Amino acid sequence: MSPVRPTVQVVGRRMDAEDYRLRDFLTRTAQPYEWREAGSPEAEQFLEQLGLRDATLPVLVDGDDVYMEASVEKIAVAWGGLQPPKRTHYDFVVIGAGPAGLAAAVYAASDGLSTMVADRDVPGGQASYTAMIENFFGFPDGIGGAELARLAGRQAERFGAELVLLRGVKGSRMKDHDQPVELILDDGSEVTASVVLAAPGMEWRRLDVEGIDELLGHGVYYGAGRSEAAQCAGQGVVIVGAGNSAGQAVLNFGNATARVTMLVRGDRLEKSMSKYLIDRIREHPLIDVHLETQLTAVHPNGDSVAAATFADSSGKSETRAVDGVFLCIGGRPHTDWCSREHVLTDRAGYILTGQDLLRDGKLPDCWPLDRDPLPLETSRVGVFAAGDVRHGSTKRVAAAVGEGSMVASLVFSRLAELGVAL
């Protein structure tokens, strides 16, 4: 990960999907930036001064360097953040650079293991969307999710871990249990690992509602990037969801003076959200919470959002003019990279580990050893799981960090079993 640079300047279109992705990338990597909306007097004057009146947007200016049609990949390459693996074999490979994966990488690398972390996104996972984590141990004033991820990534790299970002694991080959696991990255390159941690987190669950697919990236988004809160100041938005991620998003937008309509399918926020968030939401004058209510349609105005319709449990519906719709509705575990033949999951797709693998006191037929699985070990010997992807996990940052740290210590037990000299 490259260090944070001085504030960069960006000219782009708020309702463009790729421009949103760039803005989200900058925010979630804790990179300061100033945004100028294309077509505004400020943007026109800025481009004119640079002689870039006809430049292809978005334009990103970093000191003397100017990037036209500035994609996430182009900027990541320029800033040295898109590096391939340096080795073909590692003691320990972590799939996912969220809190669990980064914690495991810090402890494994600090103990001398060759360690690689692969993620097709930026570090932090869903935690990087959180403006302020207020109940994380050791930070009495709270810490932003993106900043926590940035610091953890730097710490892992300082101990020698490799962070291979914007390049995830798309497949695997798991042979005999005493053989390394083969991992296939998004670009087709391959590495092997003596021990693997699966910590890829969740993918947003898709919502089948009229208008969403047509307007996705043009005012409708899965997740609620902090970059959007300031862009929506003084505007109306709908946020769908009831977990802590949704609660943080609602407060981010409300504190940025957006008028927020929060749609909650359940009858109580207390079922899925921390009390401190609930208290602040209820006290906020710009946040309107609708319980037992579901989004039923999103209406366009050309290529952007004009309104949203929602209905309560009685069938009563309402349509409100809004400028954005943000879907924070949880997700499904990201396990497409592994074979269910080797890594068993529950019915919802969460990976089974440790004692959860037992059925009627018996281990699955695919388990080859006399010993029981280690805590957090999956049905494939030497492959562990931690964080949101694991069956029975607590969906909190601190819990994920604890699980990742625990796996780092268990790696040595598995390496000793393999006879790997350290």
Steps between C-alpha positions, in 0.01 A plus 500: 500500500632841410497766774228762501586781259418871524146590399429413137254684274226317311253617236222252424130426476321400819249280320757309294570145620876507430540845652321373811738204514801734488355723770424197715856368449653827618275518804550139607879527470491812722640712216396868536348651186301800381211428266377735229179407324536496122318792340516721808672841473771380741574192289503694173740759641726231646523308171551823304797593717656161425424520128272199533165640395434200268656234723332161537354473850565427773816708537723451804782744576772386740754782527661526156347173380174514307293188428219518246235228490633415845385149589567330833741261329690780326545694824592188698775416249631858502513502879671163526203321649439236233785256545508130402609233749877492549516126565336186370471332841415641844478355847169681545258657254206708619198540274347835589644823640224574749557524877539122543741462210714799590524396866612152398756647260647731763556220752613236251747731326633636829581141599703450184257318269502582130155654472286630216158667517288509184185709456321625190405815689682746727595406859236507769207308357163636607667668797665746260156648428458594865570864580560438868538179702435625851510176697834361380740417782777755554346793313298700755416766241421243231678435172382504142475162332712609203769641728506183712541290184773728366699477822454123523614458140810710563574299813469169314731625224753627754534143628546369147150395392411561135168669424380407153205734450239540226580139419304236687498121505256359244571129535695230679627147466517294817681169460610263775496655845879487525541696176497881465176669400512650151330839465406668173488881497272717290772570243567128451822490701537226760662457839516211745466512876575262784217656701207711383264732685166567334390844615342649186197637680165558336362609168201733503172312469311612190154652532241414237312830479371688197749759373806391698690321226434777247626773734784309666802730510285799404353587837436145624787328681566189706665625815523862597847634438597786729597694188132537416386664823654840420379474140141463625501800737158663498351219289264216575624140513359159586715250693376142525629279781507448875849384600790704632619576146161649418493690828841655438396594147180664619693712750769590244240635261295670769808671642579622148153668501337251265134422569502127569214253469606174666304188400512206742329171421483390864298646786794605722846642440622334820503160329801582286654836598715628785321715756727802462411520130128458568505781757668741258269409215191563712632837611597619151257757351575407138449123531156347447483130595229275355470158668336198334546676168648386170620677188271412207623717210760755394393750235733661244541848365705433191818330624459592866269430792188713538293323766455185707185315600474298821222311675435400861365170631139616455558561130491879528751646256669837460715652227764759589724710281859397572843546345653170604416149622756304704451130572669377819312173532769257602639244267600148419832341591759516224596136447495467120877446499488163681352157432216386726651153468793613713367796700160426649246775563161532663184547294555874477854456369693587818813290551485239777799480734618313808229326700230627264621235254374223728170329418366269771846511654670387181736684269420519128623220276738739323700560821819290462680530835465329837494832682198733512507820296674787673285796606406697186637222275271396215427152367814533286805453721713815510228731369354727768211747494443818698278806502166547331542200267510253790192324633411630846731801492411825672467766231712762674843644423651410837376141473651467151834635623496248785429209267772606258751530783404154626552342158850649479600298806337182366699523177810381685323184616415413142849583369654277768263224391629539144860494619569850369823634648467853639 
